[in-house]
Amino acid sequence: MRTNLSVTQFTDYRSFLLAHAQDMKTSRRNWSYGSWAQSLGLKATSSITKIINGEREPGPQITEQLISYFKFNHKQAQYFRDLVKLHKIKHDPRLSVLLMEKMGKEHPDAQVRIMDDKSFSVISNWYYLALREFCRMHGFKEDPEWIADNFLFKVTPRDVSNAIKVMLELELLKRNSKGYLQLAEGRLDTTNDVTSEAIKRYHEQMLENAKQALRKVSVQEREISAISLVMSSANMEAAKELIRDFKIKFEKLMEEDTGDQVVQLQIQLFPLTNKIQRSVK
């Protein structure tokens, strides 16, 4: 078992490989793309890095080496092969639809949506969208070291440089006539309740930031509170709608063209117990 990730929950094979790489970097200090390439039996590290960076597609041999590396069962292996094939034919709508229909029938638990590795990075790393907002502030400097130092939570200058590059490519940022960074109109589709691995990672990281903020940020500069209550599970959708409405109203009232800090509004609603059947008396 090479990974705890479920390949059938991914809709882009590069996103799956990138997620695996992120997990390995976090859990194993000495892990590198070089050691991964060696485990795959590849002669050069560039073979795997080019695949993840979108500079090449895996041929049949490397595809099978990846399947062997992850120790996929028969169904997982076929799903991974189909993801690779889907990416190769993504410019042919007819073949793509036919293949997605096939994948949907064979893997009813999978959500076949195409998400490239750049979009995955933007959504799954908390600092991308925070950095995008940071660019709006007076006094902002496009200096990766300065930006990293001014985030309250750990980000490296290299992370910052990569984030700026990716968001420029996705047109989430652009340069004005003077060459300064500013917001662009590009958008990422993160449809409500889409169980995307990237969105899960984003929230995991932000929850960790909130945990650190309890100790790191004074009570005057934060608001972290909670309530526990009994509620019917039938009202969950209505409760979620109230929260969504509040977020929209909060943003309209509190967002400014420029301010002196970037903040995060984090709202959590989740069950603390199993559903208990009402007893009959």
Order of alpha helices (4+ residues) and beta strands (2+ residues): alpha-alpha-alpha-alpha-alpha-alpha-alpha-alpha-alpha-alpha-beta-beta-alpha-alpha
